[in-house]
């Protein structure tokens, strides 16, 4: 294993391996490396990593240093000089009347050479052009002719799929593309439909070919004689990606077609028998896996708002209104147990307003009937203090229930007074 660093120049084209020389470089940073053209600055595509020895082309050139602020400033000056050189060279080409298209300009990091890339249909005599450019820039000038695929990579753009060109985004090097790949992928052989913006066959046909070759192994060819669950027939259409075929069954008429999955058809070896005999039975029906339907959630069900820890009992929820309605209604002791010999329990139940008005009189009358004197405020306090203490939480819960139940029955109307205090009398 060899430790290397992957670096790409000008953010396009192929990435190259370099020896980190003891430096630790991070992905996305800049580094200055030694090349056959001298010092160059590039982008670190992948930091320090190990690769197999057979993937490295020896000798492996080292990384000079990580890019500093001065290096980045020099790179920016080179980019500005390239824009100026592009305009000057384009004007010189028009002056000389040369049939060539200027594509791009590259200025070396050390400023010792300027490379002009151009495309042309044939050979071009640019000797006079080189002399004029050398007199303007006072440095070494190189003109390099490139093909249409390299031109598309340098210029960039969007393909018919709506995405950036594959050659300008992730393809490192060009590989040959043939029309046989278009046939395997069941594409139209119309050159305008399978060609890219450069006029050559699309690069995507090349790197998608292995996937189609694997899918084609399980699909019968168009026109093959196959057996289906409904009988025998010929394949009229094949969908490689969806793994489905369209079959015209025998004896079903000329306009009746049916679509099957790949597991439901089997190709007959040798095709349709010529002597009219019964074709062999080769189809093996495989049971399909039926997905269990998921229970539908009630859209009107209230979600759980309380989350209980594991091992903890869920909180008691309040009874629903229907359950509270079915419970027996509680009655007051005075109404449920009539006094002995009084027969007051058989009297019709008084309204709340009557009980409020005569509540004090009834309690006082009961105490006098029993031979007891009404309790004063001080006697009531002492009696409460002398009561035995009970369990505090249970007593508090019971008192809270009693208060909530008899709150409105004990509350005196705000606009009335008992008759004993002069309430209910007409005011003159």
Protein Blocks (a to p, Z undefined) as FASTA:
>chain_A
ZZdddddehhiajdddddekhpacdehiacddddfkbccddddfbdcddddfklpccddd
ddfbdcdfklmmmmmmmmmmmmmmmmmmmmmmmmnopacddfbdcddfkopaccdddddf
bdcdfklmmmmmmmmnopacddddddfklmmmmnopadfkopacfklmmpmbdcdddfkl
mmmnopafbfklmccfkopacfklmmmmmmmmmmmmmpccehiacddfkbccddfbdcfk
lopacdddehiajkbccdddfklgccdehiaafklpacddfbdcdddddddddddddfkb
ccdfbdcdehiacddddddfklmmmpccdddfklmmccehklmmmpccddfklmmmmmmm
mmmmmmmmnopacddfklmmmmmmmpccddfklmmmmmmmmmmmmmmmmpccfkbccfkn
opaiacZZ
